[in-house]
Amino acid sequence: MGKIQNKYLEIKNIDRNIVDWLEDVAEENNCRIERKEWKSKYNSYVVYDYEPFCSDGFEINLLLSSNEISYLNFIKYLYNEKISTIDYLNSCVRTPLLKNYTR
């Protein structure tokens, strides 16, 4: 019988507003969350495996695993597309509207 080898994908500095979405997508695509950690942006020695009382100043990192690399590649693609869509929409909000007024 063949040996099952897990593949891994680590995503760092995830926005806290999309962590739940990413966890749901991982679960829907046959992936496991091996590690979820809150790492201090100011002190590399401070790492929690639970959300700290005051999570400002922490980045959220996830380590995902799957038996098939294709699932992890798909999750990476979806995550990158979501980030680029959010960035695009934020740039649209910040860009002033150019209106041609004729009086």
Residue pairs with C-beta under 8 A, 6 or more apart in sequence:
4 67
5 67
6 65
6 66
6 67
7 65
7 66
7 67
7 68
7 69
7 72
8 34
8 63
8 64
8 65
8 72
9 31
9 63
9 64
9 65
9 66
9 72
9 75
9 76
10 61
10 62
10 63
10 64
11 22
11 61
11 62
11 64
11 76
11 79
12 59
12 61
13 59
13 60
13 61
14 22
14 59
14 60
14 61
14 62
15 86
16 55
16 60
18 82
18 86
19 60
19 62
21 82
22 62
22 75
22 79
23 33
23 62
25 75
25 78
25 79
26 32
26 33
26 62
26 64
26 75
29 66
29 71
29 74
29 75
30 66
30 67
30 68
30 71
31 64
31 65
31 66
31 71
31 72
31 75
32 64
32 65
32 66
33 62
33 63
33 64
34 63
34 64
34 65
35 49
35 61
35 62
35 63
36 49
36 60
36 61
36 62
36 63
37 47
37 48
37 49
37 60
37 61
38 47
38 48
38 49
38 50
38 51
38 52
38 55
38 58
38 59
38 60
38 61
39 46
39 47
39 58
39 59
39 61
40 46
40 47
40 57
40 58
41 57
41 58
41 59
42 57
48 58
52 58
64 72
64 75
65 72
66 72
